[in-house]
């Protein structure tokens, strides 16, 4: 079964400095029909104005993954990490027993556009940790790139959950496929361009849940990029 979540149906928060679209319930946006999918809890598409950002705040017991689409994101946390995240880079922060951090637009002239993703950890009370890796879009295209996994294989960042996150950067007309064992499900989130998911056309901002399907098959109607989550 494929269930589509259209971009226009997402929650929306406009704070002046921040324009945020919520695929699932988040903060003041609450929709009991969209509380997450399997262990995937949050997908926020954020655009932050130059020089602005999220001040110091805390999290516990959550795997937080950030993926920048445009611009640059400045990260600082209570573990002593400080880094700038740019397009093609994936950041993973395990909040565990508790961590404070801030995320700011590193530019004084350009918007930063990124995805904030939360995945429920396999257990509570983990030791907080941080990781950041680069997956260049100009090198690997028209294939599935493993960006996050439980075991960190193939150079992916480690998430403390039985979940895999793939990047799919497709040129027009190209197709990728991911097989799904019977016990697994998938979520597809399109971030650029448009793709065909079986008979469904998905545009930027659209998402889709796949349950009881044998595979995820995406064909690019134009140059496109999507995230594919393989979940228990």
C-alpha positions in Angstrom: 0.0 0.0 0.0 1.2 3.5 -0.9 -0.1 6.5 1.0 0.8 9.9 -0.3 1.4 13.0 1.9 1.2 16.0 -0.4 3.4 19.0 0.3 0.4 21.3 0.5 -1.1 19.2 3.3 1.8 19.6 5.6 1.8 21.8 8.7 3.2 25.3 8.2 4.9 27.7 10.7 6.0 31.2 9.6 8.0 33.1 12.2 9.6 35.7 10.0 13.1 34.4 10.4 11.9 30.8 9.9 9.6 29.2 7.4 9.0 25.6 8.3 6.9 22.8 6.7 6.0 19.9 8.9 5.4 16.5 7.4 4.4 15.1 10.8 3.0 16.8 14.0 5.6 19.1 15.5 5.5 22.0 18.1 2.2 23.9 17.6 1.2 21.8 14.6 -0.8 18.8 15.8 -2.5 16.2 13.6 -3.3 12.9 15.2 -3.4 11.3 11.8 0.2 12.3 11.1 2.3 11.6 14.2 5.2 10.0 12.3 5.7 6.7 10.4 7.2 3.7 12.1 10.3 5.0 13.9 10.4 8.1 11.7 9.0 10.9 13.9 9.8 14.3 12.3 10.6 15.6 8.8 10.7 19.4 8.9 11.7 21.4 5.8 13.2 24.6 7.2 14.3 27.9 5.5 16.1 30.2 7.9 16.9 33.8 7.1 20.5 35.1 6.9 22.2 35.5 10.3 19.2 33.9 12.2 18.6 30.5 13.7 17.6 28.3 16.6 19.2 29.4 19.8 20.5 27.1 22.5 17.9 24.5 23.4 17.9 20.9 24.7 16.9 17.5 23.5 16.8 14.0 25.0 16.4 10.5 23.6 16.2 11.3 19.9 18.3 10.7 16.8 18.4 14.0 15.0 19.6 14.1 11.4 20.1 17.3 9.4 20.6 17.6 5.6 21.3 20.9 4.0 19.9 21.6 0.5 21.1 25.2 0.0 23.3 27.5 2.0 25.3 26.7 5.2 24.2 25.7 8.7 26.3 26.5 11.7 26.2 23.9 14.5 27.4 24.1 18.1 26.6 21.8 21.0 27.3 21.0 24.7 29.6 18.1 23.6 32.1 20.7 22.3 31.3 20.2 18.6 31.2 23.2 16.3 30.9 22.8 12.5 29.3 24.2 9.4 27.1 21.9 7.4 26.9 22.5 3.6 24.9 20.9 0.8 25.7 17.3 0.4 26.6 16.8 4.1 24.7 14.8 6.7 24.8 15.6 10.4 23.7 13.1 13.0 23.3 14.0 16.7 22.2 11.4 19.2 20.6 13.4 22.1 20.5 10.4 24.4 20.6 11.4 28.1 20.6 15.1 27.1 22.3 17.6 25.0 22.0 21.3 24.2 22.8 22.8 20.8 22.2 25.7 18.5 21.7 25.8 14.7 22.2 29.1 12.9 22.4 30.3 9.3 26.1 30.7 8.7 25.6 33.3 6.1 24.6 37.0 6.5 23.3 37.2 2.9 21.8 33.8 1.9 18.9 31.7 3.2 19.8 28.2 4.5 17.4 25.5 3.3 17.6 22.2 5.1 15.7 19.1 6.4 15.5 18.4 10.1 14.7 14.7 10.7 14.0 12.9 13.9 14.2 9.1 14.4 13.2 7.4 17.6 16.2 5.6 19.1 16.2 1.9 19.9 16.5 2.6 23.6 16.6 5.5 26.0 19.6 6.8 27.9 22.2 6.6 25.2 25.4 8.6 25.6 25.1 11.8 23.5 27.2 11.7 20.3 27.8 13.6 17.1 28.8 12.8 13.5 29.0 14.6 10.2 29.9 13.2 6.8 29.9 14.4 3.1 28.1 12.7 0.3 28.9 14.8 -2.8 26.1 15.1 -5.3 28.5 15.7 -8.3 30.2 12.3 -7.9 27.5 9.8 -7.3 24.2 10.1 -9.2 21.5 7.7 -10.3 22.1 5.3 -7.5 21.0 4.9 -3.9 23.6 6.3 -1.5 23.5 5.0 2.0 23.7 8.1 4.2 22.7 6.7 7.7 22.4 3.2 9.1 22.5 1.3 12.4 26.0 -0.1 11.7 27.6 2.8 9.8 28.4 0.6 6.8 29.5 2.0 3.5 30.6 5.2 5.2 27.2 6.2 6.5 26.6 8.0 9.7 25.4 5.8 12.6 21.8 6.1 13.9 20.8 4.1 17.0 17.8 2.4 15.4 17.2 -0.3 12.8 16.7 2.3 10.0 18.5 3.1 6.8 18.5 6.5 5.1 19.3 6.6 1.4 20.0 9.6 -0.8 18.7 9.3 -4.4 19.9 12.0 -6.8 18.5 11.3 -10.2 18.9 12.7 -13.7 15.7 12.9 -15.8 14.6 9.5 -17.0 16.7 7.5 -14.6 15.3 5.0 -12.2 16.4 3.4 -8.9 14.9 0.5 -6.9 15.2 -0.6 -3.3 14.0 -4.1 -2.4 12.0 -4.3 0.9 11.8 -7.5 2.9 8.3 -8.4 4.1 8.9 -7.0 7.6 10.1 -3.6 6.4 8.4 -0.4 5.3 9.6 2.7 3.6 9.1 6.5 3.5 10.0 8.5 0.4 10.5 12.3 0.7 11.1 14.3 -2.5 13.2 17.4 -2.0 13.8 18.6 -5.6 12.2 18.0 -8.9 9.6 15.3 -9.4 9.6 11.5 -9.5 7.1 8.7 -10.3 6.5 6.2 -7.5 4.7 3.5 -9.4 1.6 5.3 -10.6 2.0 8.3 -8.3 3.7 11.4 -9.3 5.5 13.1 -6.4 6.8 16.7 -6.5 9.2 18.5 -4.2 7.8 18.5 -0.7 5.6 15.4 -1.3 6.1 12.3 0.8 4.8 8.7 0.6 4.5 5.8 3.0 5.0 2.3 1.6 3.7 -0.7 3.7 3.5 -4.2 2.4 5.3 -3.4 -0.8 8.1 -5.5 -2.2 10.2 -2.6 -3.3 10.6 1.2 -3.7 10.8 2.2 -7.4 11.5 5.8 -8.3 11.8 7.2 -11.8 12.8 10.8 -12.3 10.4 12.9 -14.4 13.1 15.6 -14.3 16.3 16.1 -12.5 15.3 15.2 -8.9 16.4 14.3 -5.4 14.7 12.2 -2.8 15.3 10.7 0.5 14.3 7.0 1.0 13.9 5.7 4.5 14.0 1.9 5.0 12.3 1.2 8.4 11.1 -1.6 10.7 
